[in-house]
Each structure stands twice: as C-alpha cells, then as structure tokens.
C-alpha cells in the first residue's frame, strides 16, 4: 500500500522513543485516515517504526478516542 503523509506530529518519550500521530492519504484512491505509530531512533538518528494503528477519518471516532483517553487520565 502506498500513501502520502499529509501531516505528522511527534511525542518524544523515554530514551530515543517516539509516538507519531499522523494524517495520511492512501494512493491512488485518496482515502484519508489517521495513524498512530510507535517507534525509536537508531544511533544514526533515523526513525524506525515498530507498530501502528490506523483508523478512518471520522469525527466521531476521533472524538470518542479523545474522550476515552481523557477518562483514563482522570483515574
């Protein structure tokens, strides 16, 4: 599958680890989806990805995800 990254933001944590939150477009059909990836930096500074989860560009899904994250942070 080929895709184009529209926008990415990174959350750095631990030693040389990161989370990437991104909006991507599948090529050539232009289907847009959101993706959260976990990865690390090599000694040379390159990003390497380990796992990811993708979900459709639907406002309700994003709102529910934010709500659930906020709920678990309050405990």
N, C-alpha and C positions, 0 to 999 in steps of 0.2 A: 504494500500500500504506500503510495506517495502522498505527502501532504505538505502544505505550506504553513509555517508558523506565522500567525497574524500578530500576536503579542505574547510576551513571556515576562513573568516576574519571578524572582528567586528569594527563597528563605534559606539563609545560611544557618547551620547548627552543628554542634559538635566540632570535631576536628575534620576538616575537609569534606563535610557532607552538605547536601542541599536538597531542597524541595523546589521543583519548578511547577508553577501554576501557569497554564498557557491556554490560549485560544488558537485553534488550528482549523485548517480547511483541507478536506480530502480532495485530491486531484484525480481525475478531471471533473468530477460531478459537483464540486463546490459545496458539499455538505460541511457545515461548521459544527465543531464540537469543542468541549472543554477537556483539558487533560491535567492530571496531577501526577508528576513523576518524582521518584526518589533516586538520588544518585550521589556520586562522590567525585572528588578531583584527583587526578593522577599526580604523581610527583612533578610532572611537567606542567601541571595546571590545566590540563584538558578535562572536560566534563565526561563522565561515564555514567550511563543510566542503568539502574538495576530493575526497577519495577515501575509500572504506571497503571493508572485507571483513567478511562475516558468516559464521558457521558454527553448526551445530546445538549445542544444549545436550546434549552427550555428554561424559561424564567422560573417556573415552579420548582424544578429540580434544584436549581441554584439556591433559591430562597429556602427550601427545605434543608439543604446541606448546611447553609449558614446557621439556620435555626438549631439544628442538631449539634453543631459544633459549639454554639453559644450555651446550649443546655448542659453539655458535659463539662464545660469550663466552670460552670457555677457550682458544681458539686465539690 
